[in-house]
Amino acid sequence: MAVRYPGIGVANLISSIASANLQKITFVQDPWVWGYHSCNVNWGILDDPLCLLVDRVRCKRELGVDFLLADAYEPTGELGVVNSLAKFTEKGRMRVVWVGRDGSKNVVYSSGG
């Protein structure tokens, strides 16, 4: 799912997922296309819907969420997406992958869930 800026529409979409066999969701945030840098995005609106989705899936600890963040610079220190999804990181698995302009990928955060 390509995300320009997560809002109530994306949260409602996640809340509407009925599959009990879902294993992974990938969000792609590309500021070169949309103009928003990942550090300015409030991903917290997705915390509760993702937690509820984990509760609905068959294997509770098996839901993984990947965030592919394309940015002009590689993130260092605290990642806003991780802090914004504190409840989800206790229930599910999350990876944050930085994607460079050349397409290179680097996992900058990974939780076991």
N, C-alpha and C positions, 0 to 999 in steps of 0.2 A: 504494500500500500504506500503510495507516494503521499507524503504529508507536507502541505505548505506551512500550515500553522495549526496544531491540533486544537480543535474547539469542540463545541457540543455535538456537532455533526459526527465527528470521528468517535467521540465517546458513545453516542447513541448507536453507531454502527457496531462497535464492539459489544455493546449491551444486547444487540439483536442476534448475535451469533448463537445458534442453537445446537451446533454439532458437539456431541460429547466426545468425539474422537480427535478433535483439533490438537495438534502437537506444537505448532510454531506459527508465530506472526512476525512479519518483518516490516518495519517502518523505514522509509527512505526519506531523508531530509536533505535537500540539496539547495544551499543558499545561492549558488550560481544561477539557478533557474528561478527560484522563488524570491530571493532577496532577503531571507531571514537567516541569521547565523544561529547555530545550535545553542550557543550560550544565551541567546535571547528568547528561547522558546520555553513556554511553561508546559512541560509534559505532565504536570500534576493532575490535569483534568482527566487523564487516562488511568490514574491509580486505582480508584474504586471500580470502574468497569473491568479492568484487567483482573482485579481480585475476585470479582463476582464470576468472571469467566473461568478462572482457575477452579472455583468451587463447583462449577457445572461440568467440567471435563472429567472423564472417567478416571484417569490416573493423575491425581492431584499435583504431584511434583513434576509432571512431564511437560507442562506447558512452558514453552520457551518463547521469549520475545527478543528479537534482534533489532537494534537501532543502527542503521547505516547513516552516519553523519558525514557528509562531504563538507569540508571547510578549507579555507585557505591556509590554516595553520593546524598543527596537531594539538589536541587538547592536552593540557597538563594540569595537575592538581585535581581538585574536586570537579566532578562532572554533574552539571545541572540535571540531566536526565536521570541519573542514579538517585540523587537527592530528592527529586520530584516524585519518584515511584517507590518510596520507602516501604509502604505496605506490600506492594507487589513483590519486591525483592525478598520478602520473608516467605512468600508462598510459591513463587515460580522462579524460573531461570531467566536471566537477562544477560545479553551481551551488547556492548557498545563497540561498534567498529568504525574507526575513522577511515575515510576514503580520500586519498590525495587526488590532486588534479590529474595525475598520471594514471589513476585507476588503482594504485596500490592500496592495499587494505592492511590495517593494523588493529588488532583487538586491544582496546584501551581499558576495558572493564569486562569482567566475566563473573557472574555469581552462580553458585551451585544450586541455589533454591532449595 
